[in-house]
Amino acid sequence: MEKPIYVTVDVGSYQDNLVKRVSEDYKSKTFGELLEHLTNNGPDELNELGYNANEKAVAEILGHRLSEANRNPGNVNIYAISNTEPPEEIHVSLSDIVSDYNTRIIKYDTELGEGGEELKYQRMDFLVVENASGGLKWQAYKV
């Protein structure tokens, strides 16, 4: 089985972030398709448990923001967080293809498993925020 990609979404106005595992198939899809998948709060083949109550609230906010971005693209900013240090916010569109940004946004990390073995995984991070009145950009992503 292929290694899943961990996708994290920060909606900027809520304490919790969404974290969901997705298949590598999402690299060939649009950011809209990828982020829309994260609004599905139930279990699936890569996520045994559905979202908890806080995550469901964040998924609902994300769903509203994606709907607004489809209706009025200028009202919502979608940023993929770069894999550079320090990280940068890369503005993306819902219609952009994820694979066009792979080398800039996919991070490769490791963590220790239960038996002490090193587990490698891929990660993508996003910030999805409403456009502030007056044009000031939201500065929420800090490492």
C-alpha positions as CSV (number, residue, x, y, z in Angstrom):
1,M,0.0,0.0,0.0
2,E,1.2,3.5,-0.8
3,K,2.1,5.8,2.0
4,P,-0.6,8.3,2.9
5,I,0.0,12.1,2.9
6,Y,-1.0,13.9,6.0
7,V,-2.8,17.1,5.2
8,T,-3.3,19.8,7.8
9,V,-5.6,22.8,7.3
10,D,-5.7,25.9,9.5
11,V,-8.8,28.0,9.1
12,G,-7.2,30.9,11.0
13,S,-10.1,31.6,13.3
14,Y,-10.3,28.4,15.3
15,Q,-8.0,26.8,17.8
16,D,-8.0,23.4,16.2
17,N,-6.7,22.4,12.8
18,L,-7.9,19.6,10.6
19,V,-5.5,16.7,10.0
20,K,-6.4,13.9,7.6
21,R,-4.6,11.2,5.8
22,V,-5.2,11.2,2.0
23,S,-3.9,8.9,-0.7
24,E,-1.2,9.9,-3.1
25,D,-3.9,10.1,-5.8
26,Y,-4.7,13.5,-4.5
27,K,-1.4,14.8,-5.9
28,S,-3.0,14.6,-9.4
29,K,-6.2,16.4,-8.3
30,T,-7.0,20.1,-7.8
31,F,-6.6,21.9,-4.5
32,G,-10.4,22.2,-4.5
33,E,-10.8,18.5,-4.6
34,L,-8.2,17.9,-2.0
35,L,-9.6,20.5,0.5
36,E,-13.2,19.4,-0.2
37,H,-12.2,15.9,0.8
38,L,-11.2,17.2,4.2
39,T,-14.7,18.5,4.8
40,N,-15.9,14.9,4.9
41,N,-15.9,14.2,8.7
42,G,-16.6,10.5,8.6
43,P,-14.1,7.6,8.6
44,D,-12.7,6.3,5.4
45,E,-10.1,3.8,4.1
46,L,-7.1,5.8,5.5
47,N,-8.8,7.3,8.6
48,E,-10.4,4.8,10.9
49,L,-12.1,7.4,13.1
50,G,-14.2,10.3,12.0
51,Y,-13.6,13.8,13.3
52,N,-14.2,14.7,16.9
53,A,-16.6,17.6,17.7
54,N,-14.0,20.3,17.4
55,E,-12.7,18.9,14.1
56,K,-16.3,18.7,12.8
57,A,-16.7,22.4,13.6
58,V,-13.5,23.2,11.7
59,A,-14.6,21.1,8.8
60,E,-17.8,23.0,8.7
61,I,-16.0,26.3,8.6
62,L,-13.7,25.0,5.8
63,G,-16.8,23.9,3.9
64,H,-18.3,27.4,4.1
65,R,-15.0,29.0,3.1
66,L,-14.7,26.7,0.1
67,S,-18.2,27.4,-1.0
68,E,-17.5,31.1,-0.7
69,A,-14.2,30.7,-2.7
70,N,-16.2,29.1,-5.5
71,R,-18.8,31.8,-5.5
72,N,-16.5,34.8,-4.9
73,P,-12.8,33.8,-5.2
74,G,-11.6,37.2,-4.0
75,N,-13.3,36.7,-0.6
76,V,-11.2,33.7,0.5
77,N,-7.4,33.3,0.4
78,I,-6.0,29.7,0.1
79,Y,-2.4,29.3,1.0
80,A,-0.2,26.2,0.7
81,I,2.6,26.4,3.2
82,S,6.0,26.0,1.6
83,N,8.5,23.3,2.7
84,T,11.2,25.9,3.1
85,E,12.6,27.4,6.3
86,P,11.2,29.8,7.2
87,P,7.9,28.6,5.7
88,E,6.2,30.9,3.2
89,E,2.5,31.2,2.3
90,I,2.0,30.3,-1.4
91,H,-1.3,31.6,-2.7
92,V,-3.1,28.8,-4.7
93,S,-6.4,28.6,-6.5
94,L,-9.0,25.8,-6.0
95,S,-8.5,24.9,-9.7
96,D,-4.7,24.6,-9.5
97,I,-3.3,21.0,-9.7
98,V,-1.5,19.9,-6.5
99,S,1.3,18.2,-8.5
100,D,2.3,21.5,-10.0
101,Y,3.4,22.5,-6.5
102,N,4.8,19.2,-5.1
103,T,8.4,20.3,-4.9
104,R,7.5,23.5,-3.1
105,I,4.9,22.2,-0.6
106,I,5.4,18.6,0.3
107,K,7.4,18.0,3.4
108,Y,9.1,14.7,4.2
109,D,9.1,14.0,8.0
110,T,9.7,11.0,10.3
111,E,8.3,10.0,13.6
112,L,8.9,7.2,16.0
113,G,6.5,4.3,15.9
114,E,5.3,2.3,18.9
115,G,8.2,-0.1,18.6
116,G,10.8,2.7,18.3
117,E,11.1,2.3,14.6
118,E,11.4,5.4,12.4
119,L,8.3,6.0,10.3
120,K,8.6,8.2,7.2
121,Y,5.6,10.2,5.9
122,Q,4.7,13.1,3.6
123,R,2.8,16.2,4.8
124,M,1.1,19.2,3.3
125,D,-0.1,22.2,5.2
126,F,-2.7,24.8,4.2
127,L,-4.2,28.1,5.5
128,V,-7.7,28.9,4.3
129,V,-8.9,32.3,5.5
130,E,-11.5,34.9,4.7
131,N,-10.0,38.0,3.0
132,A,-9.9,40.8,5.5
133,S,-11.6,44.1,4.8
134,G,-9.1,46.7,3.6
135,G,-6.9,44.0,2.0
136,L,-4.7,43.2,5.0
137,K,-3.6,39.6,4.8
138,W,-4.1,37.2,7.7
139,Q,-0.8,36.3,9.3
140,A,-1.7,33.2,11.3
141,Y,0.8,30.6,10.3
142,K,3.7,30.5,12.6
143,V,6.2,27.6,13.1
